[in-house]
Amino acid sequence: MTTAIHTELDADGILLLTIDVPGQSMNVITPEVQADLAAAIVRLKTDDAVKGAVLTSGKASGFMAGADLKGMGAMFGGGAKLPEGKSKMAALFDGVFGLNRLLRDLETCGKPVAAAVNGLALGGGLEFILACHYRVVADNPKITLGLPEIMVGLFPGAGGTQRLPRLMGVQPALMYLLQGKNMSPQEALGFGVAQAVVPADQIIATAKAWVKANPTGGVQPWDTKNFRFPGGPASAMAPGFAQAFVGGTAMTHVNAGDNMNAPRAILSAVYEGTQVPMDTAIRIESKYFAKVVADPQAGNMIRSLFVSKQAAEKGARRPAGIAPMPTKKIAMLGAGLMGAGVAMVTAQAGIDVVLLDRDLAAAQKGKQYTADRLAKKRMDPAKAQIILDRIHPTSDYADLAGCDLIIEAVFETREIKADVTKATEAVVGPDVIFGSNTSTLPITGLAKAWSKPENFIGIHFFSPVEKMPLVEIIVGKETGPQAIAKALDYVAAIRKTPIVVNDSRGFYTSRCFGTYVQEGLALLGEGTVPALIENIGKQMGMPVGPLAVNDEVGLDLSYKVGQQTRADLGDAYVAGPADGVITKMYELGRQGRKNAKGFYVYPEAGKKYLWPELSAIVAGGLAEAQPTPAEVKERLLYRQLVECARCMGEGVLETPQDGDLGAIFGWGFAPFSGGPFAHMDTVGIANVVATLDRLAQAHGPRFAPPQFLRDMAAAGDSFYGRAAKRAA
């Protein structure tokens, strides 16, 4: 039997409980942890030789990261046979309430329990220490404490929504709960979440000293008769309390719309739970937690935002049998916005960068991009200089000698890219891996300019590079495994999340994201109210509306990409309803944010606003019959879904995990859905096909479901079901 919590009783009768989960680099809450803690609580209650306890971690990585999300199903009884007379929800409640009841047993054991926190305590890790009577945290500003569950569609389900408001007050607690914010040890001390902050080598001694000095200290403040909430009474009639929930509800609506279950559950659990004693409060919390867990949304978000993301970052798509290929020095061809951003994140990762542009002034401007942003972050000048010293501006191709990875981000035309590719190979030779940052041009065609196409690959960044977490690795028809491994090792080094896709015009992300923009333009061209298009885009979970996105990208660029596509495809090109809108805006000289006039107007002072003459000039006026908000949402959503399905059917995508990660982190597809493939599985493929057929009949073949999707519907299949069968 494995031991997850080691026990040691000292001469003063203080039981040291050291959490050290076997086989884990970081402590997480497992069934074994719960079983060991339950046994320790029994000992605390029944053994007169034990005067109190100190809970700490045996891992240098920190105290505890929370629940084992990969094993949540087993932890909450998922898949188990239902007990006789129990409904599914009742059984789920019993499962989720188990940990809540366990921590309540800890804080009511009758003996003082202190926590000695040596590192990060997040989620369930923080909830563990909140159930202790005294909390000592190591004095290290890098330590974080918080309840970030909302970031993966959950919320604190082991007392966090009840103990945190009772410790720090309802209003500040809601800020941390609803935003998933972390606090430093000093902030925790100021809020009363921690009672002491001491040097790391003194945390256990300090905790033991408190236990020894407080033999009757095993009572939480909220279990005393005269307990009052910090910051004012938690009464529905109290003005400050009501104001906190008015503000919290408004903030939740702004940040999450009405799409996410967890924020509403948090507000309800805190509101109701603060009106009643703790034993009832934790049952209320578990009721809402069970509702959130039972909905597919939480599982979809956990899978995409946690499990799939971690797997991708650990090399799930890396070819087997290839030794690590570390990057020591890259050549960055092009010092514009994208190239400068790539140079910055590369230098921050400790890798040297030769930043090349058409002249030295342009290359130096690219380096200045990093200098400006490091200064804005108020980085220590000495540390910033170390990063800047890794970036070497040049206009001379000869300076590329010695680079072991090339990344190209020059203007999006095939001829220019071919010229810089050939000039680079003349210096470094064809054995170096060459990566193109193109967002639309097929890699197989670009690879013709490199004499060894097996060493040519797409490495597609997103703007702004330093903020966007995704990198799309595009495999051409002749790209070899060495190039894939090199690209993935580089992406891991700069701490980005990779997906791997196969070659196609627009690849996966640009191709599918473009449909969101194009459908917005189609709606505009039909005379739909522009504000309706934009507001529905945001309400459905996209970061911004489709018209605003196009302004940011540049309407002139959209026009030129369309012209290049038309030229490449010739007679095979099929004009879409968005083409006329873009052409009209281009002819009017409205380029978007870059020249302060696009679908929006950008005044020098004040906020941007939709161009008042937009509908009159582009669509000839507003249509008499306007679509409903639900109809606009359906079109914007399903135009993306059908293109994602086509990418899977055509082999551009190989896994739904890549598809969901790419959508969420690449173009901001509604994170609460878990991604387009998770969403289609949840809705049901047959229902998706039926909706697409209806939309195709009303709006044209761009909505027509591919045969691949019809076959899945007929077989009762799902995307993740197919993936699981292949992996088995």
Sequence and secondary structure as in RCSB ss.txt:
>XXXX:A:sequence
MTTAIHTELDADGILLLTIDVPGQSMNVITPEVQADLAAAIVRLKTDDAVKGAVLTSGKASGFMAGADLKGMGAM
FGGGAKLPEGKSKMAALFDGVFGLNRLLRDLETCGKPVAAAVNGLALGGGLEFILACHYRVVADNPKITLGLPEI
MVGLFPGAGGTQRLPRLMGVQPALMYLLQGKNMSPQEALGFGVAQAVVPADQIIATAKAWVKANPTGGVQPWDTK
NFRFPGGPASAMAPGFAQAFVGGTAMTHVNAGDNMNAPRAILSAVYEGTQVPMDTAIRIESKYFAKVVADPQAGN
MIRSLFVSKQAAEKGARRPAGIAPMPTKKIAMLGAGLMGAGVAMVTAQAGIDVVLLDRDLAAAQKGKQYTADRLA
KKRMDPAKAQIILDRIHPTSDYADLAGCDLIIEAVFETREIKADVTKATEAVVGPDVIFGSNTSTLPITGLAKAW
SKPENFIGIHFFSPVEKMPLVEIIVGKETGPQAIAKALDYVAAIRKTPIVVNDSRGFYTSRCFGTYVQEGLALLG
EGTVPALIENIGKQMGMPVGPLAVNDEVGLDLSYKVGQQTRADLGDAYVAGPADGVITKMYELGRQGRKNAKGFY
VYPEAGKKYLWPELSAIVAGGLAEAQPTPAEVKERLLYRQLVECARCMGEGVLETPQDGDLGAIFGWGFAPFSGG
PFAHMDTVGIANVVATLDRLAQAHGPRFAPPQFLRDMAAAGDSFYGRAAKRAA
>XXXX:A:secstr
   SEEEEE TTSEEEEEE  TT SS  B HHHHHHHHHHHHHHHH TT  EEEEEES TT SB  B GGGHHHH
TTTTS   TT  HHHHHHHHHHHHHHHHHHHHTSSS EEEEE S EETHHHHHHHTSSEEEEES TT  EE GGG
GGT    SSHHHHHHHHH HHHHHHHHHHT EE HHHHHHHTS SEEE GGGHHHHHHHHHHH TT    GGGST
T   TTS   TT HHHHHHHHHHHHHHHHHHTTT HHHHHHHHHHHHHTTS HHHHHHHHHHHHHHHHHSHHHHH
HHIIIIIIHHHHHTTTTS TT       EEEEE  SHHHHHHHHHHHHTT EEEEE SSHHHHHHHHHHHHHHHH
HTT  HHHHHHHHTTEEEES GGGGTT SEEEE   S HHHHHHHHHHHHHHH TTSEEEE  SSS HHHHGGGS
S GGGEEEEEE SSTTT  EEEEEE TT  HHHHHHHHHHHHHTT EEEEEE  TTTTHHHHHHHHHHHHHHHHH
TT  HHHHHHHHHHTT SS HHHHHHHH HHHHHHHHHHHHHHHGGG    TTHHHHHHHHHTT  BGGGTBSSE
E  SSS  EE TTHHHHHTSS  SS   HHHHHHHHHHHHHHHHHHHHHTTS S HHHHHHHHHHHH   GGGT 
HHHHHHHH HHHHHHHHHHHHHHH GGG   HHHHHHHHHT  HHHHHHHHH 
